[in-house]
Amino acid sequence: MEMSTCDVLIVGGGIIGTSIAFELAQRKLSVAVLDRQEFLRESSWAAAGMLSSAPHFPADIPLVPLGRASLTLYPQYVAAIEEASSLRTGYRADGAIETLCHGDAERELSTLVALHHGLGLACEALPLDDALEMEPALGRDVRAAALLPDECTVNTRRLTAALLAAAENSGVTLLPGVEAIALAREGNRCTGVKTSVGKMFSAAHVIFAAGCWTSRIPEVARYAPTDPVRGQMAALVHAGKPIRRVLRSERGYIVPRDFDSPQMLVVGSTLEHVGYETGVTSGGMEKIFSGVNELVPELARAEITETWSGLRPGTPDQLPILGPTDMEGLLLATGHYRNGILLAPITAKLIAEWITERRTSLSWDEFSPMRFARGNADRPAAAS
Ligand SMILES: Cc1cc2nc3c(=O)[nH]c(=O)nc-3n(C[C@H](O)[C@H](O)[C@H](O)COP(=O)(O)OP(=O)(O)OC[C@H]3O[C@@H](n4cnc5c(N)ncnc54)[C@H](O)[C@@H]3O)c2cc1C
């Protein structure tokens, strides 16, 4: 069988795999990335591009330090990508406004502010008049609002195109149309992968970053029981009062993509457990539009220019799966669920540190793939 060798082989060319490849190439390692199709066309392409380290569910709380570290890295991450690609990423640091439109909004606002402060995140209660002055398009049903001044956004379509060019210009070998179908092993050492094109790829380190599909690879599934969680999205052209910041409520979000007039906005989303089904449904769109039209009623007149969906890599505990396994040479970087765009820089940094220095600058033990492998020890690998 024909064989190709490099220092690091990455399976999956989404934002996670490609960011790791770019980081390792900058550290002068030889890196190849396989993707079964075109690069950066799955979840990473579909994402809204909010960079928010705020927890949206209690399960997100362990992620806050990782999210904050990644948000801090973002300016240098985008600068390196923009320099290596000569392309722009649409990164903006304009903040976000979280709104409450139902129930006991004042009490919920105090809880929200206290939760953020307890986690070291900036968050200010906004008098409604101030919120309306900052964002005149907000609807009159908003009962309470908070400013999250540190939140940022990125244009995911631009970022993914720039990242791909940056990786290629830095010497990463990009192999689209090559699917990994099994591990290659020598005893307890992972030496590479067997692929759909009949060629074997070998490397000192093999990193699986195959998004929600990671669990489909026999022997990898036991470390990464990922599950697809569909999210639907729409793009709108908005000719009303311009929106400067991300606007969120418990029912949906609005992310400005530019500040032109008319303005391009993206709105979302849904959280659906429908397997690998990637359609856009009327029920999904109804949920999104009822939420965002409540937030900004003028959007009922905005033109819908595009709809799409993507599959987030979910995990049983909603936390990412990062780091080495008990199989020598095999690492995981997946399960970033709703936060993969935010977490790409810190993921790339930690994986690169571990590969080059065998240590990480931030503890990642609670995201270890071994938390699942231990629990699955009695099951046959391919069936888990
Ligand atoms: C609607 C929506 C909105 C989102 N909004 C945000 C947001 O605002 N902020 C945020 O931080 N995150 C957001 N996310 C989450 C974010 O998009 C994901 O966490 C992130 O893109 C995951 O990146 P990934 O590289 O792991 O996976 P993917 O981008 O899915 O990439 C995985 C890649 O692996 C390839 N692959 C799979 N199996 C194989 C194989 N056997 N061999 C070779 N290649 C293989 C696939 O073809 C694919 O290219 C959103 C997601 C969705 C769907």
The ligand as a Gaussian input file, in Angstrom:
#p B3LYP/6-31G(d) Opt

LIG

0 1
 C      -25.817000      27.180000      13.261000
 C      -24.542000      27.187000      14.060000
 C      -24.139000      28.339000      14.691000
 C      -22.951000      28.363000      15.432000
 N      -22.545000      29.540000      15.991000
 C      -21.364000      29.586000      16.680000
 C      -20.897000      30.821000      17.199000
 O      -21.543000      31.860000      17.033000
 N      -19.720000      30.819000      17.904000
 C      -18.990000      29.667000      18.096000
 O      -17.939000      29.732000      18.760000
 N      -19.406000      28.480000      17.575000
 C      -20.568000      28.418000      16.884000
 N      -21.015000      27.229000      16.354000
 C      -20.261000      26.007000      16.659000
 C      -19.058000      25.837000      15.730000
 O      -19.470000      26.041000      14.406000
 C      -18.466000      24.441000      15.895000
 O      -18.205000      24.155000      17.266000
 C      -17.153000      24.320000      15.113000
 O      -17.341000      24.750000      13.782000
 C      -16.631000      22.898000      15.122000
 O      -15.514000      22.862000      14.273000
 P      -14.860000      21.481000      13.835000
 O      -13.649000      21.815000      13.032000
 O      -14.691000      20.616000      15.031000
 O      -15.989000      20.756000      12.975000
 P      -16.461000      20.943000      11.430000
 O      -16.415000      22.366000      10.999000
 O      -17.774000      20.244000      11.307000
 O      -15.347000      20.157000      10.632000
 C      -15.170000      18.774000      10.707000
 C      -14.523000      18.336000       9.404000
 O      -14.154000      16.962000       9.478000
 C      -14.381000      16.362000       8.222000
 N      -14.470000      14.915000       8.416000
 C      -15.435000      14.248000       9.096000
 N      -15.160000      12.916000       9.088000
 C      -13.992000      12.754000       8.393000
 C      -13.196000      11.623000       8.051000
 N      -13.535000      10.362000       8.430000
 N      -12.088000      11.813000       7.298000
 C      -11.726000      13.063000       6.898000
 N      -12.459000      14.179000       7.215000
 C      -13.559000      14.013000       7.946000
 C      -15.665000      17.023000       7.736000
 O      -15.827000      16.911000       6.335000
 C      -15.463000      18.463000       8.206000
 O      -14.857000      19.272000       7.214000
 C      -22.173000      27.190000      15.576000
 C      -22.579000      26.021000      14.909000
 C      -23.746000      26.021000      14.155000
 C      -24.140000      24.775000      13.427000

